[in-house]
Amino acid sequence: MKDDRLYLIHISECIERIEKYIGKGGEKAFMDSDLVQDAVIRNLQTMAESATRISEQIQETHPEVDWFKIRGFRNVLVHDYLGVDLMRVWNTLENDLPRLKAAVEKML
């Protein structure tokens, strides 16, 4: 659990940075700025990498997190960077990130 805790803290920190980068500007702030997009996508990549390192035990006891989907999204961001759909990223930020944040807070 010690390593898991470190990964969960890292995930939480990445989410906090993403929230800071988007700020109050929301979708417009994200869509209008290459800098914000790059910062957000980089944090999504590193956050997802930490999520892939969470132990199977934690993954099994927390099925509310779609660990498989996180790994898949990470692979798209890292390996298909020319094909990243910014609207898909925004939808992830708006719909999935708040649930992940709540789950991680619960696990911590």
C-alpha positions as CSV (number, residue, x, y, z in Angstrom):
1,M,0.0,0.0,0.0
2,K,3.0,2.3,0.6
3,D,3.8,2.5,-3.1
4,D,0.1,2.8,-4.0
5,R,-0.2,5.7,-1.6
6,L,2.6,7.5,-3.4
7,Y,1.0,6.9,-6.8
8,L,-2.4,8.1,-5.5
9,I,-0.8,11.2,-4.1
10,H,0.8,11.8,-7.5
11,I,-2.5,11.3,-9.3
12,S,-4.1,13.8,-6.9
13,E,-1.3,16.4,-7.5
14,C,-1.7,16.0,-11.3
15,I,-5.5,16.6,-11.0
16,E,-4.8,19.7,-8.9
17,R,-2.5,21.1,-11.5
18,I,-4.9,20.4,-14.3
19,E,-7.7,22.2,-12.4
20,K,-5.3,25.2,-11.8
21,Y,-4.3,25.3,-15.5
22,I,-8.0,25.4,-16.6
23,G,-8.9,27.8,-13.8
24,K,-12.2,29.6,-14.1
25,G,-11.9,29.8,-17.8
26,G,-13.1,26.3,-18.3
27,E,-13.4,24.9,-21.8
28,K,-12.6,28.3,-23.4
29,A,-9.3,28.5,-21.5
30,F,-8.5,25.0,-22.6
31,M,-9.4,25.3,-26.2
32,D,-7.9,28.8,-26.7
33,S,-4.4,28.1,-25.4
34,D,-1.8,25.7,-26.7
35,L,0.1,26.2,-23.5
36,V,-2.9,25.1,-21.4
37,Q,-3.5,22.2,-23.7
38,D,0.1,21.0,-23.5
39,A,0.2,21.4,-19.7
40,V,-3.1,19.5,-19.2
41,I,-2.2,16.7,-21.6
42,R,1.2,16.3,-20.0
43,N,-0.4,16.0,-16.6
44,L,-3.0,13.6,-17.9
45,Q,-0.2,11.4,-19.3
46,T,1.8,11.4,-16.0
47,M,-1.4,10.9,-14.0
48,A,-2.4,7.9,-16.1
49,E,1.2,6.5,-15.9
50,S,0.9,6.5,-12.1
51,A,-2.6,4.9,-12.4
52,T,-1.1,2.0,-14.4
53,R,1.3,1.4,-11.5
54,I,-1.5,1.0,-8.9
55,S,-1.5,-2.6,-7.5
56,E,-4.0,-5.1,-8.7
57,Q,-5.3,-5.4,-5.1
58,I,-6.2,-1.7,-5.1
59,Q,-7.6,-1.9,-8.6
60,E,-9.8,-4.8,-7.6
61,T,-11.1,-3.2,-4.4
62,H,-11.9,0.0,-6.3
63,P,-13.9,-0.9,-9.4
64,E,-15.5,2.5,-9.5
65,V,-12.3,3.6,-11.2
66,D,-12.1,2.4,-14.8
67,W,-8.4,1.5,-14.6
68,F,-8.5,-0.1,-18.1
69,K,-9.9,3.0,-19.6
70,I,-7.2,5.2,-17.9
71,R,-4.5,3.0,-19.4
72,G,-6.1,3.2,-22.8
73,F,-6.4,6.9,-22.7
74,R,-2.8,7.2,-21.6
75,N,-1.7,5.2,-24.7
76,V,-3.7,7.4,-27.0
77,L,-2.1,10.6,-25.4
78,V,1.4,9.2,-25.6
79,H,1.4,7.2,-28.8
80,D,-1.2,8.9,-30.9
81,Y,-0.3,12.5,-30.0
82,L,-0.9,13.7,-33.6
83,G,-4.4,12.3,-33.4
84,V,-5.4,13.6,-30.0
85,D,-9.0,14.9,-30.2
86,L,-9.1,18.0,-27.9
87,M,-12.9,17.7,-27.5
88,R,-12.4,14.1,-26.3
89,V,-9.8,15.4,-23.8
90,W,-12.1,18.1,-22.6
91,N,-15.0,15.6,-22.2
92,T,-12.6,13.5,-20.1
93,L,-11.7,16.5,-18.0
94,E,-15.3,17.5,-17.5
95,N,-16.9,14.0,-16.9
96,D,-14.2,11.6,-15.8
97,L,-11.7,13.7,-13.8
98,P,-14.1,14.7,-11.0
99,R,-15.1,11.1,-10.4
100,L,-11.4,10.0,-10.4
101,K,-10.6,12.8,-8.0
102,A,-13.3,11.7,-5.6
103,A,-12.2,8.1,-5.8
104,V,-8.6,8.9,-5.2
105,E,-9.5,11.1,-2.2
106,K,-11.5,8.2,-0.8
107,M,-8.6,5.8,-1.3
108,L,-6.2,8.2,0.4
